[in-house]
């Protein structure tokens, strides 16, 4: 029954986003783990700890869904395109 409820909630979210012409991004769990922990097979505890460290928190966010949401947000921020003018110059080269 949990899978059905999650599927229904996801469907509603997709419908509302489409009705409002909102852009969506979806990430596979392995991609989120890679972005946050650096290892696509990291455990939930390892990802939670990295979320804590990256966000400068005293404790891992709870419940687990909160840590997952933060990890997805970190993943999304890591995948946003950075304008070329904001990217660091390659080592040994300087921009004039």
N, C-alpha and C positions, 0 to 999 in steps of 0.2 A: 504493500500500500504506500510505502514511502516513495518508491520509484514513480508511482502514478501521480502522487501529489507534486513531486519535483517536476515531472514532465508537464503537468498542467500549469504550474507556475512559470516554467520556462516558456511554454507556449503563449501565455498571456503577456509576458515580458517582450517576446519577439513581436507579437501582434501590435502592442502599444508603440514599440520602437518604430515599426514599419509605418504605422499610421502617422507618426510624427516626423518621419524621414530622418530618424536618428541613426548615426553610424554605430555599428556593433563590431566588437572584436571578440573572438573566441580563442581560447588557448587550451591545448591538451595538458593534462597533469604533468607529463614529463617536461614540457616546455617551461611550465611555471617553476618546477623544481630546479631546472637548469638555470633559469634566470635568477632565482633567489639564492640557491645553495651552491650552484656550480656543478651539481651532479644530478642528472636526470632521474636517478633511482634513489634519491634521498628519502629518508623516512619522514613521516608527518612531524615527528618530534624534532628532527634536524631542520626541517623547513621552518617550523615554529620558532626555533631558537634563532635562526638567521633573520627572520622577520623582527624578532625582538632586538637583535643587534643592529640591523640596518635602520630601524626606526628609533633607536635609542631609548627603548622602553625598559622599565625595571623588570617586567615579567612578560612571558609569552601571552599574547592576547587570548582570552577565553570568551566564549566557548570556541571549540575547534573551527567552527564556521567563520569566526571573526579573524582568526589567523589565516585561514584559507583566503578570505576576501582581501586581506592585506597583501598576501603573497601574489594574488592575481593582479592587484593594483601595481605592485612593484614590477611584475612581469610586463604589464602594459606600458608603464613608464620607460622601461628598458627597451621596448620595441618601437617607441615613437621615433619618427625620423627627425634627426637633428640637422638643421640647415648646415650646408658645407662651411659657411662663414663662421659657424660656432664650433666646428670640429677642430681639435688640436692639430697643429701642423705635424707632419711626420718627423721623427727624430732626425736631427742633422739639417733640417730645412727651416728657414724662417720666412714668414710672410712679410712682404714689403709693403 
